[in-house]
Amino acid sequence: MLVASVLWGTTGTAATFAPTVGPLAIGAAAMGLGGLLQALMAAPRIAREASGLRARRGVVALGALAVGAYPLAFYTSMHLAGVAAGTVVSIGSAPLASALVERAVDGRRLTRRWMTGAAMGLCGTVLLCVAEAARSHSGSDARSVASTVLGIGLGLVAGFTYALYSWAAHRLISSGVTSGAAMGTVFGLGGLLLLPVLLATGAPLVDSWTNAGVGAYMALVPMFLGYVLFGWGLAHIPASTATTLSLLEPAVAAVLAVLVVGERLPSLGWAGIALVVGCLAVLTAPSRPVAKGGVPHRVAGGAGEGTENVISESLELR
């Protein structure tokens, strides 16, 4: 999950190398082509598990719709509010949205450890957002209030849809569908939904080798490889923990914005990054060994009661 978050954190910086390509085209190319590639690679598994997927068609459809909406909201949010602020709001709001989804649908109770880690991570993302807003306001290219507010609103939409497709994929995996088939189906259908957007807005992607290279990188590395790792992670931890671990993404995005793009991050932003790292330390530190069937094992801090059972069951399914 952490490796996937690092890969996702590069997307905003990568998009700056293709400034003539709009956010809708970037999002549709990255998630659409990446999702179709996942479906192609997982085609044998999808065929073998077609009956199980059909039996859960409602969850599949919900996940696919969320996959289709997420990149459009996410990349437009970064375009309007800035790379760091858009990433921070989108990813920082996902753990709360995921917790609400799991609480409402699954009745999952959140542990004190998860709430501590999530609080640290959310405080860190707020500090990063404030630092980015202050930097943008003081710069010569200050964004309008309306643009920033709309970008933040779309970031919240992106956070909710991210939480939604994470929950859908985890529900499929925990019910017996392998991670490859679940991710390939949900993201493949989501990719199909994004194809019309790509056809309508993607002409600038073929205007130059640089633009094409950015599109290829986004589809192959953060989206295809990143979501393969994401699916594997969802087989081992609940969706709320997965979305909380992804709080590393805005920290990576902010650091790359400083090192590669040349943005300046105030001390408040670095304090936010430190809190995000602290959140990850709380969530990933091994818990007490839990004996199951006479064999003790160690697990990372989960989001809710019964996390160890989810891990054990998913390992048996694999």
DRENVEX-442106 format. One record per residue (C-alpha): residue number from 1; x, y, z. Coordinates in steps of 0.02 Angstrom, whole numbers. Each point is the difference from the previous one (the first is absolute). Layout:
<recs>
REC num      x      y      z
REC NUM      X      Y      Z
...
</recs>
This chain:
<recs>
REC num      x      y      z
REC   1      0      0      0
REC   2    141    120     42
REC   3     91    -34   -164
REC   4   -162     31    -93
REC   5    -22    165     93
REC   6    175     55    -50
REC   7    -38    -38   -183
REC   8   -164     95      8
REC   9     90    147     79
REC  10     97     25   -163
REC  11   -154     31   -107
REC  12    -22    186     35
REC  13    183     37    -37
REC  14     -5   -108   -157
REC  15   -152     96    -63
REC  16     97    164      8
REC  17    111    -63   -141
REC  18   -152      3   -116
REC  19    -76    172     36
REC  20   -101      4   -161
REC  21    -95   -159     47
REC  22   -158     36    101
REC  23    -39    -86    166
REC  24   -145   -100    -73
REC  25    114    -72   -135
REC  26    137    -39    126
REC  27   -123    -86    117
REC  28    -86    -98   -138
REC  29    166    -57    -75
REC  30     77    -49    166
REC  31   -146    -92     80
REC  32    -86    -53   -161
REC  33    149    -78    -88
REC  34     72    -65    164
REC  35   -167    -81     44
REC  36    -18    -82   -170
REC  37    177    -68     15
REC  38    -43    -74    169
REC  39   -153    -84    -75
REC  40    105    -70   -143
REC  41    131    -72    117
REC  42   -133    -73    114
REC  43   -111    -67   -141
REC  44     31   -186     38
REC  45    -44     24    183
REC  46   -153    105    -44
REC  47    -61   -139   -117
REC  48     24   -133    135
REC  49    -91    102    131
REC  50   -136     73   -111
REC  51   -142    -84     96
REC  52     60     73    165
REC  53     17    172    -76
REC  54   -175    -10    -77
REC  55    -71    -48    169
REC  56     72    162     69
REC  57    -41    110   -149
REC  58    -66    141    109
REC  59    167     19     91
REC  60     93    -14   -166
REC  61   -107    137    -80
REC  62     19    115    150
REC  63    189    -22     -2
REC  64     10     30   -188
REC  65   -102    160     10
REC  66    113     63    140
REC  67    156    -43   -103
REC  68    -71     98   -146
REC  69    -39    154    105
REC  70    157      4    107
REC  71    136     55   -124
REC  72   -110    135    -77
REC  73    -31     78    171
REC  74    178    -29     62
REC  75     97     75   -145
REC  76   -120    146    -19
REC  77     20     33    187
REC  78    190      9    -21
REC  79    -21    112   -152
REC  80   -111    124     93
REC  81     72     -3    177
REC  82    181    -48    -35
REC  83     94   -165      0
REC  84     34    -11    186
REC  85   -168     69     59
REC  86   -102   -105   -121
REC  87     93   -158     47
REC  88    -11     39    186
REC  89   -189     29     -1
REC  90    -37   -149   -114
REC  91    104   -127     94
REC  92    -16     79    172
REC  93   -190    -12     -3
REC  94      0   -182    -59
REC  95     30    -82    171
REC  96   -150     88     78
REC  97   -108    -42   -150
REC  98     58   -180      6
REC  99    -35    -12    186
REC 100   -176     68    -28
REC 101    -32   -126   -140
REC 102     62   -147    105
REC 103    -97     59    152
REC 104   -162     24    -99
REC 105      9   -157   -107
REC 106    105   -124     98
REC 107    -31     60    178
REC 108    189      2     31
REC 109     56     80    162
REC 110    158    104    -12
REC 111    142    -37    120
REC 112     84    131    108
REC 113    164    -32    -89
REC 114    -77     35   -171
REC 115    -84    159     63
REC 116    166     61     72
REC 117     92    -33   -164
REC 118   -139     75   -105
REC 119     -6    156    109
REC 120    188     25    -20
REC 121    -12    -25   -187
REC 122   -147    116    -22
REC 123     85    136    104
REC 124    152    -19   -110
REC 125   -102     15   -159
REC 126    -87    156     68
REC 127    169     81     37
REC 128     59    -44   -175
REC 129   -158     75    -74
REC 130     18    161    101
REC 131    183     14    -50
REC 132    -42    -22   -184
REC 133   -141    127     10
REC 134    116    127     82
REC 135    134    -30   -131
REC 136   -122     20   -144
REC 137    -76    157     75
REC 138    169     83     23
REC 139     62    -47   -174
REC 140    -20     94   -161
REC 141   -115   -134    -71
REC 142   -124      5    143
REC 143   -157    -98    -39
REC 144   -173     75     20
REC 145   -101    -44    154
REC 146   -137    -78   -108
REC 147    126   -110    -91
REC 148     79    -58    162
REC 149   -169    -37     82
REC 150    -59    -97   -153
REC 151    164    -96     -1
REC 152    -19    -45    183
REC 153   -180    -54    -29
REC 154     54   -114   -142
REC 155    137    -66    113
REC 156   -132    -54    124
REC 157    -95    -86   -141
REC 158    162    -88    -49
REC 159     29    -56    180
REC 160   -176    -74     11
REC 161     12    -93   -166
REC 162    174    -65     48
REC 163    -72    -67    163
REC 164   -148    -74    -94
REC 165     99   -101   -127
REC 166    122    -54    136
REC 167   -147    -68    100
REC 168    -75    -85   -154
REC 169    164    -85    -44
REC 170     27    -56    179
REC 171   -178    -67     11
REC 172     29   -105   -157
REC 173    167    -65     63
REC 174    -64    -43    174
REC 175   -149    -93    -77
REC 176    112   -121    -95
REC 177     49     89   -161
REC 178    189      8    -26
REC 179     79    172      3
REC 180     51    -12   -184
REC 181   -177    -39    -59
REC 182    -79    130    115
REC 183    117    141    -49
REC 184      2    -49   -184
REC 185   -190      0    -10
REC 186    -33    160     98
REC 187    139     99    -82
REC 188    -30    -73   -172
REC 189   -182     53      3
REC 190     51    169     70
REC 191    125     17   -141
REC 192   -137    -33   -127
REC 193   -103    139     77
REC 194    148    118    -19
REC 195     32    -39   -184
REC 196   -129    127    -66
REC 197     82    135    107
REC 198    171    -48    -68
REC 199    -63      5   -180
REC 200    -80    171     27
REC 201    145     84     90
REC 202    157   -102    -36
REC 203     60     78   -164
REC 204    140     99     86
REC 205     76   -164     61
REC 206     61    -39   -176
REC 207     59    177    -40
REC 208    176    -37     61
REC 209    111   -142     61
REC 210      7     83    171
REC 211   -188      1     19
REC 212    -12   -180    -60
REC 213    138    -51    120
REC 214    -90     80    146
REC 215   -161    -90    -46
REC 216     90   -167    -18
REC 217     90     23    167
REC 218   -161     44     90
REC 219    -92   -151    -70
REC 220    139   -129     24
REC 221     88     47    162
REC 222   -111     86    129
REC 223   -164    -65    -67
REC 224     37   -176    -63
REC 225    143    -51    115
REC 226    -63    106    145
REC 227   -173    -77     -3
REC 228     68   -177    -19
REC 229     90     31    165
REC 230   -157     82     69
REC 231   -105   -154    -40
REC 232    128   -114     83
REC 233     -4    112    153
REC 234   -190     -4     10
REC 235     11   -189     16
REC 236     91     24    165
REC 237    -75    155     83
REC 238   -170     87     11
REC 239    -42    140   -121
REC 240      3    133    137
REC 241    179    -47     47
REC 242     50     -1   -184
REC 243    -69    174    -30
REC 244     85     63    159
REC 245    169    -70    -56
REC 246    -23     93   -163
REC 247     23    162     98
REC 248    183    -22    -48
REC 249    -49     55   -176
REC 250    -25    186     36
REC 251    163      5     97
REC 252     92    -75   -150
REC 253    -91    120   -116
REC 254     53    150    105
REC 255    182    -55      8
REC 256      7    -28   -188
REC 257    -82    169    -30
REC 258    145     77     97
REC 259    141   -104    -74
REC 260    -58    -17   -180
REC 261   -127    135    -39
REC 262     90    133    102
REC 263   -142     45    118
REC 264     47     64    172
REC 265    -80    -85    151
REC 266    -11    102    161
REC 267     50    -73    168
REC 268   -184    -31     36
REC 269     -5   -118   -149
REC 270    151    -97     61
REC 271    -85    -17    170
REC 272   -149    -74    -91
REC 273    113   -126    -88
REC 274     73    -49    169
REC 275   -175    -34     67
REC 276    -42   -107   -151
REC 277    158   -102     27
REC 278    -48    -18    183
REC 279   -172    -61    -52
REC 280     80   -134   -108
REC 281    113    -54    143
REC 282   -150    -22    115
REC 283    -99   -100   -127
REC 284    139   -113    -65
REC 285     87    -44    164
REC 286    -29   -186     39
REC 287   -132    -36    130
REC 288      6   -135    132
REC 289     17   -178    -66
REC 290   -170    -82    -20
REC 291    -13   -187     13
REC 292   -117    -82   -126
REC 293      0   -187    -13
REC 294    156     -9    110
REC 295    105    105   -121
REC 296     40    175     63
REC 297     10    139   -128
REC 298     26    188     -3
REC 299   -108    123    -95
REC 300      0    185    -32
REC 301   -122    112     91
REC 302   -173    -19    -76
REC 303   -146    115    -15
REC 304   -129   -103     89
REC 305    -42   -148    107
REC 306     37   -168    -78
REC 307    139     59   -116
REC 308    102   -155     39
REC 309   -143   -110    -58
REC 310    -12     94   -166
REC 311    186    -24    -28
REC 312     -4   -184     42
REC 313   -151    -33   -110
REC 314     72     93   -149
REC 315    165    -95     15
REC 316    -95   -165      0
REC 317    -95     54   -156
REC 318    163     38    -88
</recs>
